[in-house]
Amino acid sequence: MTPMTVLADHNDGHKGQNAKAGSKLSFDETSFNCLAEMTPVRGFFVDNLMPAKLKDTVKVAEQGQGTYPAGSVVQLIPGEVMVKHPKGTNPSTNDWEFVELAVSAQGNKFTARGFDDVKNKFGGNCLDCHQKAKPEFDLICETGHGCDPIPITRPMIDVIQKTDPRCQDKPQLTADELAILKQLQVMLGGA
């Protein structure tokens, strides 16, 4: 994580976010790194925009429930990010902001970000699914948390994670993983 994050003294006007002015974290496209540079927990990855809070983020993730501290970053795949803002920033999202990124070897580009109106690559609204998580999970979706299942399989997720274009040392894909990658490209309209 690039340690440039500060608490913002303004509301930068993301549509539909209902955020309180003066209480959000400030971050940019350079604030998110390769998944391999984050802490893996049960198939997803965590970090914190404030390095001193990383230990607290990892603790909540490893416990599997609890309230994540401000600055927490949660990612299942490279192009989708959840960022936890300070308490009270947006009560309807438990202070989580949803971020969609176009990721490449050159870095990240925001394609969408906000609190209650961000759509994922499959056209679903992020909050619509995450708000179904039971309260003890702080809007984090895992099997058994109450969220709807996502339209991709665990092996597909693994391949997406392994092929994060921002990572310099990517593992070699097996023949089965290459077949899954082709299937994903067709699903996402890239082949």
Backbone as a printed PyTorch tensor [residue, N CA C, xyz], in Angstrom:
tensor([[[  0.8350,  -1.1770,   0.0000],
         [  0.0000,   0.0000,   0.0000],
         [  0.8810,   1.2420,   0.0000]],

        [[  0.4810,   2.1980,  -0.7490],
         [  1.1800,   3.4660,  -0.7370],
         [  0.7230,   4.2310,   0.5020]],

        [[  1.6290,   4.5820,   1.4310],
         [  1.2110,   5.2040,   2.6730],
         [  0.9490,   6.7030,   2.5400]],

        [[  0.1550,   7.1100,   1.5560],
         [ -0.1490,   8.5140,   1.3570],
         [ -1.5440,   8.8790,   1.8540]],

        [[ -2.2130,   7.9500,   2.4570],
         [ -3.5930,   8.1580,   2.8360],
         [ -3.7190,   9.0780,   4.0420]],

        [[ -4.6480,   9.9950,   3.9500],
         [ -4.9330,  10.9060,   5.0490],
         [ -6.4370,  11.0120,   5.2030]],

        [[ -6.8700,  11.5120,   6.3420],
         [ -8.2850,  11.7930,   6.4880],
         [ -8.5920,  13.0550,   5.7070]],

        [[ -9.6320,  13.0050,   4.9180],
         [ -9.9910,  14.1490,   4.0860],
         [-10.8500,  15.1330,   4.8750]],

        [[-10.7170,  16.4130,   4.5510],
         [-11.5400,  17.4450,   5.1660],
         [-12.6200,  17.9230,   4.2070]],

        [[-12.9450,  17.0920,   3.2570],
         [-13.9450,  17.4850,   2.2750],
         [-14.6880,  16.2490,   1.7870]],

        [[-15.7790,  16.4920,   1.1090],
         [-16.5350,  15.4340,   0.4620],
         [-16.3080,  15.6330,  -1.0290]],

        [[-15.6760,  14.6550,  -1.6900],
         [-15.3220,  14.8710,  -3.0880],
         [-16.4310,  14.5130,  -4.0690]],

        [[-17.6510,  14.3620,  -3.5900],
         [-18.8100,  14.3290,  -4.4610],
         [-19.0910,  13.0430,  -5.1980]],

        [[-18.7490,  11.8950,  -4.6620],
         [-19.1420,  10.6510,  -5.3210],
         [-20.6550,  10.5450,  -5.2820]],

        [[-21.2470,  10.2040,  -6.4360],
         [-22.6860,  10.1200,  -6.5390],
         [-23.2580,   9.0970,  -5.5580]],

        [[-24.3640,   9.4330,  -4.9400],
         [-25.1230,   8.4830,  -4.1570],
         [-24.4670,   8.0190,  -2.8730]],

        [[-23.4090,   8.6370,  -2.4450],
         [-22.6840,   8.0690,  -1.3190],
         [-23.2080,   8.4880,   0.0480]],

        [[-23.9150,   9.5910,   0.1610],
         [-24.4540,  10.0470,   1.4330],
         [-23.3880,  10.1260,   2.5220]],

        [[-22.1800,  10.4450,   2.1560],
         [-21.0870,  10.4990,   3.1200],
         [-21.0560,  11.8410,   3.8300]],

        [[-20.6570,  11.8020,   5.0990],
         [-20.4860,  13.0280,   5.8650],
         [-19.2140,  13.7240,   5.4240]],

        [[-19.2760,  15.0090,   5.1900],
         [-18.0850,  15.7670,   4.8310],
         [-17.0970,  15.7360,   5.9870]],

        [[-15.8220,  15.6400,   5.6450],
         [-14.7810,  15.7240,   6.6470],
         [-14.4230,  14.4290,   7.3290]],

        [[-15.0340,  13.3050,   6.9690],
         [-14.7580,  12.0900,   7.7120],
         [-14.2630,  10.9330,   6.8460]],

        [[-14.0010,  11.1760,   5.5780],
         [-13.5750,  10.1060,   4.6970],
         [-12.0680,  10.0090,   4.6190]],

        [[-11.6080,   8.8410,   4.2460],
         [-10.2020,   8.6650,   3.9170],
         [ -9.9670,   9.2140,   2.5240]],

        [[ -8.7840,   9.6580,   2.2730],
         [ -8.4080,  10.1060,   0.9460],
         [ -7.4310,   9.0890,   0.3750]],

        [[ -7.7200,   8.6110,  -0.8210],
         [ -6.8180,   7.6820,  -1.4910],
         [ -6.9530,   7.8840,  -2.9810]],

        [[ -5.9840,   7.3730,  -3.7300],
         [ -6.0450,   7.5050,  -5.1800],
         [ -5.7230,   6.1590,  -5.8270]],

        [[ -5.5990,   6.1880,  -7.1440],
         [ -5.3910,   4.9520,  -7.9040],
         [ -4.0920,   4.2360,  -7.5410]],

        [[ -3.1290,   4.9570,  -6.9950],
         [ -1.8490,   4.3450,  -6.6230],
         [ -1.8890,   3.6980,  -5.2420]],

        [[ -3.0120,   3.8030,  -4.5570],
         [ -3.1140,   3.2930,  -3.1900],
         [ -3.2860,   1.7790,  -3.1090]],

        [[ -3.5000,   1.1130,  -4.2390],
         [ -3.7760,  -0.3260,  -4.2350],
         [ -2.7160,  -1.0690,  -5.0290]],

        [[ -2.1650,  -2.0980,  -4.4100],
         [ -1.0760,  -2.8630,  -5.0100],
         [ -1.5100,  -4.2670,  -5.4080]],

        [[ -0.5710,  -4.9810,  -5.9650],
         [ -0.7290,  -6.3850,  -6.3290],
         [ -1.2530,  -7.1900,  -5.1410]],

        [[ -2.1560,  -8.1300,  -5.3940],
         [ -2.7050,  -8.9590,  -4.3190],
         [ -1.6100,  -9.6920,  -3.5490]],

        [[ -0.5540, -10.1040,  -4.2360],
         [  0.5240, -10.8510,  -3.5780],
         [  1.2420, -10.0170,  -2.5130]],

        [[  1.0610,  -8.7030,  -2.5420],
         [  1.6720,  -7.8210,  -1.5490],
         [  0.7550,  -7.5890,  -0.3560]],

        [[ -0.4430,  -8.1820,  -0.3900],
         [ -1.4150,  -8.0410,   0.6920],
         [ -1.3750,  -9.3030,   1.5630]],

        [[ -2.1320,  -9.2980,   2.6470],
         [ -2.1920, -10.4470,   3.5490],
         [ -3.3450, -11.3490,   3.1380]],

        [[ -3.0570, -12.6200,   2.7810],
         [ -4.1370, -13.5400,   2.4200],
         [ -4.8360, -14.0930,   3.6680]],

        [[ -6.1710, -14.1580,   3.5940],
         [ -6.9810, -14.7340,   4.6680],
         [ -8.1400, -15.4830,   4.0260]],

        [[ -8.1940, -16.7970,   4.1900],
         [ -9.2990, -17.6360,   3.7000],
         [ -9.7200, -17.3440,   2.2610]],

        [[ -8.7950, -17.0690,   1.3730],
         [ -9.1310, -16.8830,  -0.0350],
         [ -9.3630, -15.4470,  -0.4670]],

        [[ -9.2810, -14.4840,   0.4430],
         [ -9.3380, -13.0730,   0.0570],
         [ -8.1070, -12.3930,   0.6410]],

        [[ -7.9540, -11.0990,   0.3760],
         [ -6.7490, -10.3780,   0.7630],
         [ -7.1080,  -9.1080,   1.5170]],

        [[ -6.3030,  -8.7760,   2.5340],
         [ -6.5390,  -7.5550,   3.3070],
         [ -5.2670,  -6.7290,   3.4050]],

        [[ -5.4690,  -5.4540,   3.6300],
         [ -4.3890,  -4.5080,   3.8560],
         [ -5.0040,  -3.3350,   4.6100]],

        [[ -4.2200,  -2.3240,   4.8920],
         [ -4.7500,  -1.1180,   5.5060],
         [ -4.0000,   0.0670,   4.9260]],

        [[ -4.7360,   1.0890,   4.5510],
         [ -4.1480,   2.2940,   3.9780],
         [ -3.2950,   3.0410,   5.0000]],

        [[ -3.4880,   2.7230,   6.2740],
         [ -2.6780,   3.2910,   7.3490],
         [ -1.8630,   2.1340,   7.9280]],

        [[ -0.5990,   2.0110,   7.5480],
         [  0.2090,   0.8490,   7.9230],
         [  0.1670,   0.4860,   9.4130]],

        [[  0.0240,   1.4460,  10.2880],
         [ -0.0210,   1.1570,  11.7210],
         [ -1.2760,   0.3770,  12.1220]],

        [[ -2.2910,   0.3660,  11.2620],
         [ -3.5570,  -0.3270,  11.5530],
         [ -3.6470,  -1.7030,  10.8880]],

        [[ -2.6260,  -2.0980,  10.1300],
         [ -2.6850,  -3.3740,   9.4140],
         [ -2.9140,  -4.5430,  10.3640]],

        [[ -2.2330,  -4.5640,  11.4800],
         [ -2.3730,  -5.6590,  12.4320],
         [ -3.8310,  -5.7990,  12.8930]],

        [[ -4.5090,  -4.6820,  13.1090],
         [ -5.9070,  -4.7030,  13.5380],
         [ -6.8150,  -5.2550,  12.4290]],

        [[ -6.5290,  -4.8670,  11.1970],
         [ -7.3010,  -5.3760,  10.0550],
         [ -7.1400,  -6.8850,   9.9300]],

        [[ -5.9040,  -7.3470,   9.9890],
         [ -5.6360,  -8.7870,   9.8650],
         [ -6.3180,  -9.5560,  10.9960]],

        [[ -6.3000,  -9.0130,  12.1930],
         [ -6.9270,  -9.6830,  13.3390],
         [ -8.4200,  -9.9060,  13.1030]],

        [[ -9.1400,  -8.8660,  12.6480],
         [-10.5690,  -9.0090,  12.3830],
         [-10.7960, -10.0280,  11.2700]],

        [[-10.0030,  -9.9380,  10.2010],
         [-10.1650, -10.8720,   9.0800],
         [ -9.9390, -12.3100,   9.5360]],

        [[ -8.8990, -12.5460,  10.3080],
         [ -8.6030, -13.9040,  10.7590],
         [ -9.6550, -14.4280,  11.7300]],

        [[-10.2350, -13.5460,  12.5530],
         [-11.3090, -13.9610,  13.4620],
         [-12.5710, -14.3190,  12.6860]],

        [[-12.7260, -13.7400,  11.5080],
         [-13.8900, -14.0300,  10.6800],
         [-15.1140, -13.2080,  11.0140]],

        [[-15.0260, -12.3540,  12.0120],
         [-16.1230, -11.4470,  12.3420],
         [-15.5980, -10.3020,  13.1740]],

        [[-16.4030,  -9.2480,  13.2510],
         [-15.9950,  -8.0530,  13.9710],
         [-16.0240,  -6.8600,  13.0480]],

        [[-15.7130,  -5.6960,  13.5790],
         [-15.7250,  -4.4580,  12.8110],
         [-14.3020,  -4.1140,  12.3920]],

        [[-14.1230,  -3.9620,  11.1110],
         [-12.8100,  -3.6100,  10.5710],
         [-12.4660,  -2.1690,  10.9300]],

        [[-11.1850,  -1.8750,  11.1940],
         [-10.7800,  -0.4990,  11.4890],
         [-10.7440,   0.3580,  10.2200]],

        [[-10.8420,   1.6600,  10.4130],
         [-10.7270,   2.5950,   9.2890],
         [ -9.4080,   2.3560,   8.5600]],

        [[ -9.4630,   2.4960,   7.2460],
         [ -8.2870,   2.2660,   6.4110],
         [ -8.1950,   0.8550,   5.8800]],

        [[ -9.0160,  -0.0640,   6.4160],
         [ -8.9720,  -1.4600,   5.9600],
         [ -9.3100,  -1.5490,   4.4790]],

        [[ -8.5950,  -2.4280,   3.8060],
         [ -8.8170,  -2.7260,   2.3960],
         [ -9.0710,  -4.2270,   2.2990]],

        [[-10.1600,  -4.5950,   1.6310],
         [-10.4980,  -6.0030,   1.4320],
         [-10.6820,  -6.2240,  -0.0620]],

        [[ -9.9880,  -7.2510,  -0.5870],
         [-10.1100,  -7.5830,  -2.0030],
         [-10.2190,  -9.0920,  -2.1700]],

        [[-11.1520,  -9.5050,  -3.0090],
         [-11.2440, -10.8960,  -3.4280],
         [-10.5040, -11.0560,  -4.7470]],

        [[-10.7000, -10.0940,  -5.6380],
         [-10.0440, -10.1060,  -6.9460],
         [ -9.4150,  -8.7330,  -7.1870]],

        [[ -8.4710,  -8.6330,  -8.1110],
         [ -7.7360,  -7.3740,  -8.2930],
         [ -8.6010,  -6.1500,  -8.5900]],

        [[ -9.6470,  -6.2880,  -9.3650],
         [-10.4110,  -5.1260,  -9.8160],
         [-11.5240,  -4.6570,  -8.9100]],

        [[-11.7240,  -5.3210,  -7.7630],
         [-12.7940,  -4.9190,  -6.8490],
         [-12.2200,  -4.7310,  -5.4600]],

        [[-12.4920,  -3.5690,  -4.8690],
         [-11.9100,  -3.2080,  -3.5840],
         [-13.0010,  -2.6680,  -2.6600]],

        [[-12.8960,  -3.0340,  -1.3830],
         [-13.7020,  -2.4020,  -0.3420],
         [-12.7300,  -1.6340,   0.5560]],

        [[-13.0540,  -0.3740,   0.8460],
         [-12.2150,   0.4670,   1.7030],
         [-13.0690,   0.9450,   2.8700]],

        [[-12.5950,   0.7090,   4.0850],
         [-13.3330,   1.1130,   5.2910],
         [-12.9420,   2.5390,   5.6860]],

        [[-13.9530,   3.4020,   5.7810],
         [-13.7680,   4.7880,   6.1900],
         [-14.0110,   4.9210,   7.6950]],

        [[-13.6630,   6.0690,   8.2690],
         [-13.9100,   6.2860,   9.6960],
         [-15.3940,   6.1630,  10.0510]],

        [[-15.6470,   5.7350,  11.2940],
         [-17.0150,   5.5240,  11.7790],
         [-17.8600,   6.7700,  11.5530]],

        [[-19.0560,   6.5530,  11.0060],
         [-19.9950,   7.6370,  10.7660],
         [-19.9250,   8.2330,   9.3790]],

        [[-18.9510,   7.8040,   8.5760],
         [-18.8290,   8.3380,   7.2190],
         [-20.0730,   8.0230,   6.4020]],

        [[-20.5210,   6.7810,   6.4520],
         [-21.7090,   6.3670,   5.7140],
         [-22.3430,   5.1760,   6.4380]],

        [[-23.2640,   5.4450,   7.3710],
         [-23.8620,   4.3570,   8.1520],
         [-24.5620,   3.2870,   7.3100]],

        [[-25.1190,   3.6510,   6.1560],
         [-25.8450,   2.6540,   5.3550],
         [-24.9220,   1.5880,   4.7630]],

        [[-23.6200,   1.8730,   4.6970],
         [-22.6620,   0.8850,   4.1800],
         [-21.6670,   0.4430,   5.2560]],

        [[-22.0030,   0.6970,   6.5300],
         [-21.0510,   0.4170,   7.6230],
         [-19.7190,   1.1100,   7.3550]],

        [[-19.7600,   2.2210,   6.6320],
         [-18.5820,   3.0510,   6.3350],
         [-17.6640,   2.4420,   5.2820]],

        [[-18.1370,   1.4570,   4.5410],
         [-17.3510,   0.8670,   3.4500],
         [-17.6110,   1.6450,   2.1670]],

        [[-16.5540,   1.8980,   1.4140],
         [-16.6650,   2.4320,   0.0610],
         [-16.2920,   1.3090,  -0.8950]],

        [[-17.0340,   1.1960,  -1.9800],
         [-16.7810,   0.1720,  -2.9900],
         [-16.0410,   0.8120,  -4.1620]],

        [[-14.9980,   0.1360,  -4.6430],
         [-14.1640,   0.6730,  -5.7090],
         [-14.0100,  -0.3840,  -6.7910]],

        [[-14.2650,   0.0020,  -8.0180],
         [-13.9840,  -0.8380,  -9.1860],
         [-12.7640,  -0.2580,  -9.8760]],

        [[-11.8170,  -1.1250, -10.2040],
         [-10.5780,  -0.7040, -10.8500],
         [-10.3840,  -1.4290, -12.1670]],

        [[ -9.8510,  -0.7260, -13.1490],
         [ -9.2620,  -1.3730, -14.3170],
         [ -7.7940,  -1.5450, -13.9230]],

        [[ -7.3190,  -2.7850, -13.8790],
         [ -5.9460,  -3.0400, -13.4450],
         [ -5.1040,  -3.4800, -14.6390]],

        [[ -3.8480,  -3.0350, -14.6430],
         [ -2.9160,  -3.4110, -15.6980],
         [ -1.5130,  -3.4020, -15.1120]],

        [[ -0.5500,  -3.8390, -15.8940],
         [  0.8400,  -3.8140, -15.4450],
         [  1.2900,  -2.3840, -15.1590]],

        [[  0.6250,  -1.3990, -15.7610],
         [  0.9750,   0.0020, -15.5370],
         [  0.3450,   0.5670, -14.2650]],

        [[ -0.6140,  -0.1620, -13.6830],
         [ -1.2490,   0.3060, -12.4500],
         [ -2.7540,   0.1920, -12.4980]],

        [[ -3.4180,   1.0640, -11.7650],
         [ -4.8710,   1.0390, -11.6190],
         [ -5.5020,   2.2900, -12.2090]],

        [[ -6.7480,   2.1320, -12.6390],
         [ -7.5470,   3.2840, -13.0590],
         [ -8.9360,   3.0870, -12.4660]],

        [[ -9.4270,   4.0960, -11.7500],
         [-10.7810,   4.0120, -11.2050],
         [-11.7750,   3.9110, -12.3550]],

        [[-12.6850,   2.9520, -12.2730],
         [-13.7980,   2.9020, -13.2180],
         [-15.1020,   3.2440, -12.5110]],

        [[-15.1390,   3.0450, -11.1950],
         [-16.2860,   3.4380, -10.3720],
         [-15.8530,   3.4130,  -8.9160]],

        [[-16.4160,   4.3250,  -8.1540],
         [-16.2150,   4.2800,  -6.7120],
         [-17.3530,   5.0350,  -6.0480]],

        [[-17.7410,   4.5530,  -4.8820],
         [-18.8320,   5.1770,  -4.1550],
         [-19.3090,   4.2790,  -3.0380]],

        [[-20.3930,   4.6790,  -2.4330],
         [-20.8690,   3.9740,  -1.2570],
         [-22.0560,   3.0670,  -1.5520]],

        [[-23.0280,   3.5430,  -2.3110],
         [-24.2190,   2.7090,  -2.5020],
         [-24.6320,   2.5400,  -3.9630]],

        [[-23.7990,   2.9670,  -4.8930],
         [-24.2300,   2.9080,  -6.2960],
         [-23.2050,   2.2830,  -7.2380]],

        [[-22.2470,   1.5380,  -6.7180],
         [-21.2020,   0.9480,  -7.5700],
         [-21.6520,  -0.4200,  -8.0600]],

        [[-21.4770,  -0.6350,  -9.3580],
         [-21.8200,  -1.9280,  -9.9620],
         [-20.5420,  -2.6970, -10.2770]],

        [[-20.6050,  -4.0290, -10.0940],
         [-19.4330,  -4.8590, -10.3940],
         [-19.4110,  -5.2350, -11.8710]],

        [[-18.4100,  -5.9990, -12.2610],
         [-18.2350,  -6.3780, -13.6700],
         [-19.3760,  -7.2220, -14.2230]],

        [[-20.1750,  -7.8070, -13.3350],
         [-21.3040,  -8.6160, -13.7750],
         [-22.6140,  -7.8300, -13.7340]],

        [[-22.5260,  -6.5210, -13.4430],
         [-23.7090,  -5.6620, -13.4620],
         [-24.4650,  -5.5760, -12.1540]],

        [[-24.0030,  -6.2660, -11.1190],
         [-24.6880,  -6.2210,  -9.8280],
         [-24.2090,  -5.0570,  -8.9810]],

        [[-25.0920,  -4.5270,  -8.1570],
         [-24.7410,  -3.4510,  -7.2410],
         [-24.0100,  -4.0550,  -6.0390]],

        [[-22.8170,  -3.5560,  -5.7430],
         [-21.9900,  -4.1080,  -4.6590],
         [-22.7430,  -4.1060,  -3.3250]],

        [[-23.3390,  -2.9690,  -2.9700],
         [-24.0220,  -2.8670,  -1.6800],
         [-25.2090,  -3.8130,  -1.5980]],

        [[-25.9490,  -3.9910,  -2.7070],
         [-27.1090,  -4.8730,  -2.6750],
         [-26.7380,  -6.2620,  -2.1580]],

        [[-25.5780,  -6.7490,  -2.5350],
         [-25.1430,  -8.0660,  -2.0670],
         [-24.5380,  -7.9720,  -0.6640]],

        [[-23.6140,  -7.0500,  -0.4660],
         [-22.8830,  -6.9880,   0.8020],
         [-23.7740,  -6.6440,   1.9920]],

        [[-24.8580,  -5.9060,   1.7650],
         [-25.7310,  -5.5690,   2.8920],
         [-26.4880,  -6.7870,   3.4120]],

        [[-26.4590,  -7.8850,   2.6700],
         [-27.1010,  -9.1260,   3.1260],
         [-26.2420,  -9.8970,   4.1260]],

        [[-24.9750,  -9.4970,   4.2750],
         [-24.1060, -10.1570,   5.2520],
         [-24.6710,  -9.9220,   6.6510]],

        [[-24.6320, -10.9510,   7.4900],
         [-25.0870, -10.8200,   8.8710],
         [-24.2500,  -9.7410,   9.5620]],

        [[-24.8610,  -9.0150,  10.5060],
         [-24.1830,  -7.8550,  11.1300],
         [-22.7930,  -8.1490,  11.7040]],

        [[-22.5890,  -9.3120,  12.2360],
         [-21.2810,  -9.6230,  12.8480],
         [-20.1450,  -9.7220,  11.8290]],

        [[-20.4790,  -9.6930,  10.5270],
         [-19.4510,  -9.8210,   9.4940],
         [-19.0870,  -8.4950,   8.8230]],

        [[-19.6570,  -7.3850,   9.2790],
         [-19.2790,  -6.0510,   8.8010],
         [-19.2940,  -5.9400,   7.2720]],

        [[-20.3790,  -6.4420,   6.6600],
         [-20.5900,  -6.3940,   5.2100],
         [-19.6230,  -7.2520,   4.3940]],

        [[-18.8360,  -8.0820,   5.0240],
         [-17.9130,  -8.9570,   4.2990],
         [-18.6530, -10.2430,   3.9300]],

        [[-18.6230, -10.5780,   2.6650],
         [-19.3060, -11.7690,   2.1690],
         [-18.3450, -12.9460,   2.0710]],

        [[-18.7220, -14.0180,   2.7200],
         [-18.0790, -15.3190,   2.5760],
         [-19.2050, -16.3390,   2.6350]],

        [[-18.9290, -17.5780,   2.3240],
         [-19.9380, -18.6290,   2.4180],
         [-20.4950, -18.6620,   3.8370]],

        [[-21.8170, -18.6450,   3.9480],
         [-22.4610, -18.6910,   5.2460],
         [-22.6740, -17.3340,   5.9040]],

        [[-22.2980, -16.2660,   5.2470],
         [-22.4690, -14.9290,   5.8350],
         [-23.8230, -14.3120,   5.5080]],

        [[-24.5880, -14.9210,   4.5960],
         [-25.9040, -14.4080,   4.2490],
         [-25.9770, -13.7480,   2.8890]],

        [[-24.8420, -13.5620,   2.2350],
         [-24.8030, -12.9110,   0.9130],
         [-25.2040, -13.8940,  -0.1790]],

        [[-25.6570, -13.3420,  -1.3000],
         [-25.9370, -14.1720,  -2.4710],
         [-24.6240, -14.7310,  -3.0100]],

        [[-24.6570, -15.9320,  -3.5840],
         [-23.4220, -16.4560,  -4.1900],
         [-23.0200, -15.6220,  -5.4110]],

        [[-21.7160, -15.5370,  -5.6550],
         [-21.2420, -14.7960,  -6.8230],
         [-21.2540, -15.7230,  -8.0390]],

        [[-21.2980, -15.1560,  -9.2570],
         [-21.4680, -15.9840, -10.4600],
         [-20.1810, -16.6100, -11.0050]],

        [[-19.1670, -16.7540, -10.1590],
         [-17.9440, -17.4290, -10.5880],
         [-17.5340, -18.4350,  -9.5110]],

        [[-16.8190, -19.4450,  -9.9220],
         [-16.4370, -20.5250,  -9.0220],
         [-15.1430, -20.2060,  -8.2720]],

        [[-14.8620, -20.9770,  -7.2400],
         [-13.6100, -20.7940,  -6.5000],
         [-12.3920, -20.9840,  -7.4040]],

        [[-12.3610, -22.0150,  -8.2890],
         [-11.2130, -22.1270,  -9.1960],
         [-11.0570, -20.9020, -10.1100]],

        [[-12.1680, -20.2950, -10.5270],
         [-12.0990, -19.0770, -11.3430],
         [-11.4900, -17.9340, -10.5260]],

        [[-11.9270, -17.8150,  -9.2820],
         [-11.3800, -16.7680,  -8.4070],
         [ -9.8770, -16.9590,  -8.2420]],

        [[ -9.4520, -18.2070,  -8.0170],
         [ -8.0250, -18.4940,  -7.8450],
         [ -7.2170, -18.0460,  -9.0680]],

        [[ -7.7410, -18.3090, -10.2680],
         [ -7.0420, -17.9210, -11.4990],
         [ -6.9910, -16.4020, -11.6220]],

        [[ -8.0880, -15.7240, -11.3150],
         [ -8.1040, -14.2620, -11.3700],
         [ -7.0600, -13.7020, -10.4130]],

        [[ -6.9850, -14.2680,  -9.2190],
         [ -6.0110, -13.8050,  -8.2350],
         [ -4.5820, -14.0400,  -8.7150]],

        [[ -4.3250, -15.2140,  -9.2870],
         [ -2.9720, -15.5540,  -9.7440],
         [ -2.5140, -14.7140, -10.9270]],

        [[ -3.4620, -14.1700, -11.6730],
         [ -3.1030, -13.4230, -12.8840],
         [ -3.2230, -11.9120, -12.7000]],

        [[ -3.1670, -11.4470, -11.4590],
         [ -3.2000, -10.0060, -11.1870],
         [ -2.0970,  -9.3490, -12.0160]],

        [[ -2.4530,  -8.5190, -13.0050],
         [ -1.4400,  -7.9510, -13.9040],
         [ -0.4620,  -6.9960, -13.2250]],

        [[ -0.7770,  -6.5420, -12.0250],
         [  0.1090,  -5.6320, -11.3040],
         [  1.2750,  -6.3770, -10.6450]],

        [[  1.1540,  -7.6990, -10.5200],
         [  2.1920,  -8.4960,  -9.8570],
         [  3.3120,  -8.8120, -10.8390]],

        [[  4.5260,  -8.6800, -10.3870],
         [  5.6660,  -8.9580, -11.2550],
         [  5.9630, -10.4500, -11.3500]],

        [[  5.8620, -11.1620, -10.2470],
         [  6.1730, -12.5960, -10.2280],
         [  4.8920, -13.3980, -10.1490]],

        [[  4.2840, -13.6360, -11.2970],
         [  3.0540, -14.4150, -11.3420],
         [  3.3970, -15.9040, -11.4540]],

        [[  2.6440, -16.7590, -10.7630],
         [  2.9010, -18.1960, -10.8720],
         [  2.5170, -18.7110, -12.2590]],

        [[  3.1760, -19.7700, -12.6700],
         [  2.8450, -20.4340, -13.9430],
         [  1.4830, -21.1040, -13.7960]],

        [[  0.6040, -20.9140, -14.7680],
         [ -0.7150, -21.5490, -14.7220],
         [ -0.6520, -22.9530, -15.2910]],

        [[ -1.4180, -23.8510, -14.6860],
         [ -1.5320, -25.2170, -15.1830],
         [ -2.4290, -25.2150, -16.4230]],

        [[ -2.4960, -26.3370, -17.1170],
         [ -3.3700, -26.4590, -18.2840],
         [ -4.8250, -26.2260, -17.8850]],

        [[ -5.2380, -26.7630, -16.7390],
         [ -6.6130, -26.5590, -16.2630],
         [ -6.8740, -25.0800, -15.9740]],

        [[ -5.8940, -24.4120, -15.3670],
         [ -6.0570, -22.9910, -15.0590],
         [ -6.1060, -22.1530, -16.3330]],

        [[ -5.3330, -22.5280, -17.3480],
         [ -5.3830, -21.8150, -18.6280],
         [ -6.7550, -21.9630, -19.2750]],

        [[ -7.3600, -23.1490, -19.1500],
         [ -8.7050, -23.3730, -19.6820],
         [ -9.7230, -22.5170, -18.9320]],

        [[ -9.5610, -22.4120, -17.6250],
         [-10.4500, -21.5590, -16.8240],
         [-10.2860, -20.0980, -17.2250]],

        [[ -9.0470, -19.6840, -17.4620],
         [ -8.7870, -18.3070, -17.8810],
         [ -9.5020, -18.0000, -19.1970]],

        [[ -9.4650, -18.9140, -20.1450],
         [-10.1850, -18.7130, -21.4120],
         [-11.6880, -18.6080, -21.1880]],

        [[-12.2120, -19.4460, -20.2920],
         [-13.6300, -19.4050, -19.9660],
         [-14.0040, -18.0500, -19.3510]],

        [[-13.1720, -17.5480, -18.4750],
         [-13.4070, -16.2370, -17.8620],
         [-13.3920, -15.1230, -18.9050]],

        [[-12.4530, -15.1910, -19.8300],
         [-12.3650, -14.1670, -20.8710],
         [-13.6250, -14.1440, -21.7100]],

        [[-14.1920, -15.3030, -21.9990],
         [-15.4500, -15.3780, -22.7560],
         [-16.5870, -14.7770, -21.9250]],

        [[-16.6510, -15.1470, -20.6270],
         [-17.7070, -14.6290, -19.7460],
         [-17.6810, -13.1120, -19.6550]],

        [[-16.4840, -12.5480, -19.6280],
         [-16.3330, -11.0960, -19.4610],
         [-16.2410, -10.3620, -20.7890]],

        [[-16.4640, -11.0850, -21.8900],
         [-16.4900, -10.4410, -23.1930],
         [-15.1160, -10.1040, -23.7480]],

        [[-14.0740, -10.7700, -23.2560],
         [-12.7310, -10.4570, -23.7100],
         [-12.1750, -11.4360, -24.7100]],

        [[-12.9600, -12.3650, -25.1870],
         [-12.4280, -13.3120, -26.1650],
         [-13.4860, -13.6690, -27.1860]]])
